[in-house]
Amino acid sequence: MPVHLEIVTAERQIYSDEVDLISAPTRDGRVGILPRHAPLLTILQPGELTIVKDGTRTPFAVSGGFMQVLPDRVTILADTVERADDIDAARVEAAIKRAEELRQSAQTDQELALAEAKLRKEMVRLQVMRMREIGRRQ
């Protein structure tokens, strides 16, 4: 018996389907969610969100948000989320370069914190993209 998963952002619904497993990066560490999981509300950290359906693993890059778990339904309200197949390597590399430049030129603590958050987000996208490429080679 699978669990229904919905992933939404402020702009649109990203994913809605029955899945067998959800592995999410939370503030307290990685959490695995199976059908009939105990209710949970948690904060998502930037990282790889993985969905398993019928033995197929689908990775996403998530930049943060919230996850509500009920025994038969999981709802992820993400700041941003991107399917690994949709991540463009050239755009990620350019965004990392821009974030590093912003970090170098930051003049206030707030500017530095924003630049570092942007850099972390882009590094997550790069990691998820590389994990996808490794999975294709196996």
C-alpha positions in Angstrom: 0.0 0.0 0.0 1.7 3.2 -1.2 1.5 6.7 0.3 0.2 9.7 -1.6 2.8 12.4 -2.1 2.3 16.0 -3.1 5.1 18.4 -3.7 4.1 22.0 -4.1 5.8 25.4 -4.3 4.3 28.8 -4.2 4.1 28.8 -8.0 2.7 25.3 -8.8 2.3 21.7 -8.0 5.5 19.8 -8.9 4.5 16.2 -8.2 1.4 14.2 -7.2 1.4 10.4 -7.1 1.4 7.3 -5.0 5.0 6.4 -3.9 6.6 3.6 -1.9 9.3 5.6 -0.1 10.3 9.3 0.5 13.7 10.2 1.8 14.0 13.9 2.8 16.7 16.1 4.2 15.3 17.7 7.5 16.8 19.9 10.1 17.3 16.9 12.3 18.9 14.7 9.6 17.6 12.5 6.8 14.2 11.0 7.3 12.7 8.0 5.5 8.9 7.9 5.1 7.0 4.7 4.4 3.3 4.2 4.1 1.5 4.4 7.5 4.3 6.5 9.0 3.5 8.3 12.3 2.3 11.9 11.9 5.1 14.3 11.6 5.6 18.0 10.7 9.3 18.9 10.0 11.4 21.6 8.4 13.3 20.6 5.2 16.9 21.6 4.7 18.5 22.1 1.3 19.4 18.7 0.0 18.4 15.7 -2.1 14.8 14.6 -1.8 14.4 11.1 -3.1 11.2 9.3 -4.1 11.0 5.6 -4.8 8.0 4.2 -6.8 7.9 0.7 -8.1 11.6 0.3 -7.5 12.5 3.4 -9.5 14.4 6.2 -7.7 13.7 9.8 -8.6 15.9 12.5 -7.1 14.9 16.1 -6.6 16.9 19.1 -5.4 15.0 20.9 -2.6 16.1 24.3 -1.2 14.0 24.0 2.0 10.5 24.1 3.2 8.1 22.0 5.3 7.0 18.4 5.2 3.7 17.2 6.7 3.4 13.4 7.1 0.1 11.7 7.8 -0.4 7.9 7.7 -1.7 7.9 4.1 -0.5 11.3 2.7 2.7 13.4 2.6 2.7 17.0 1.6 5.9 18.9 0.9 5.7 22.7 0.8 9.0 23.5 -0.8 10.7 26.9 -1.2 12.1 25.6 -4.6 12.3 22.1 -5.9 13.8 20.8 -9.1 13.7 17.3 -10.6 17.3 16.1 -11.2 16.6 15.6 -14.9 15.7 19.2 -15.2 18.9 20.6 -13.8 21.2 22.2 -16.4 24.9 21.8 -15.7 26.0 25.0 -17.4 23.4 27.0 -15.5 24.4 25.5 -12.2 28.1 26.2 -12.8 27.3 29.8 -13.7 25.1 30.3 -10.6 27.8 28.9 -8.4 30.3 31.3 -9.9 27.9 34.2 -9.3 27.2 33.1 -5.7 31.0 32.9 -5.0 31.5 36.4 -6.4 28.6 37.7 -4.2 30.2 36.1 -1.2 33.6 37.7 -2.0 32.1 41.1 -2.5 29.7 41.0 0.5 30.1 44.1 2.7 27.6 43.2 5.5 26.8 40.1 7.5 23.4 40.0 5.8 24.9 40.1 2.3 27.3 37.4 3.3 24.5 35.2 4.7 22.4 35.6 1.5 25.4 34.8 -0.7 26.2 31.7 1.3 22.6 30.5 1.2 22.6 30.9 -2.5 25.9 29.0 -2.8 24.5 26.1 -0.6 21.4 25.9 -2.8 23.5 25.7 -6.0 25.8 23.2 -4.5 22.8 21.0 -3.7 21.6 21.3 -7.3 25.1 20.3 -8.5 25.2 17.3 -6.1 21.8 16.0 -7.2 22.7 16.4 -10.8 25.9 14.5 -10.3 24.1 11.7 -8.4 21.7 11.4 -11.3 24.6 11.0 -13.7 26.3 8.4 -11.6 23.0 6.5 -11.4 22.7 6.5 -15.2 26.2 5.0 -15.6 25.5 2.0 -13.3 
